[in-house]
Amino acid sequence: MNLFRTACSTACSKACVTAASGKTGGRRQHGFSLTSLILLLAVIVMLVVLAFKIVPAYLEYRAINTAIAALKSGSSVREIQSDFDRRAGVAYITAISGKDLDIVKNGNEFDIAFAYSKKIPLFGPASLVLDYAGSTDSTAVKKAADDAPK
């Protein structure tokens, strides 16, 4: 029994000396340091805040695309504009109104296009500008984007 205690205390004292001297017995420790963890969390928080600011603008763009797709078969330009304004009120669309739509008659239907810029303030003097353009006619999207106010 005494021999066991002597062997155990010798092994424990070697472990204590190794731990006190900072040596890990040849094995390297793995993992994040506290500094890298704080920096990683800061980057993640900044990306989440940016997403919270961008997602509503994108959802508004999608709502505008849905609204103009439903209005494609209107009977007149004025009717399409007023119907868009009604849909905009329901869908919380504030970026554009019916007057901002480019409406062109194409056979029995109308081609409707739009383009606008959305400025999203980030912090201090920094802001993010998103340019959106859409159309019921796929060839008109590029033209509407080129004509958008800068």
Protein Blocks (a to p, Z undefined) as FASTA:
>chain_A
ZZmmmmmmmmmmmmmmmmmnopaghpacedddfklmmmmmmmmmmmmmmmmmmmmmmmmm
mmmmmmmmmmmmpcbfklmmmmmmmmmmmnopakbcfklpccddehjbccdddddddddd
fbhjbccdddddddfbfklmmmmmmmpcZZ
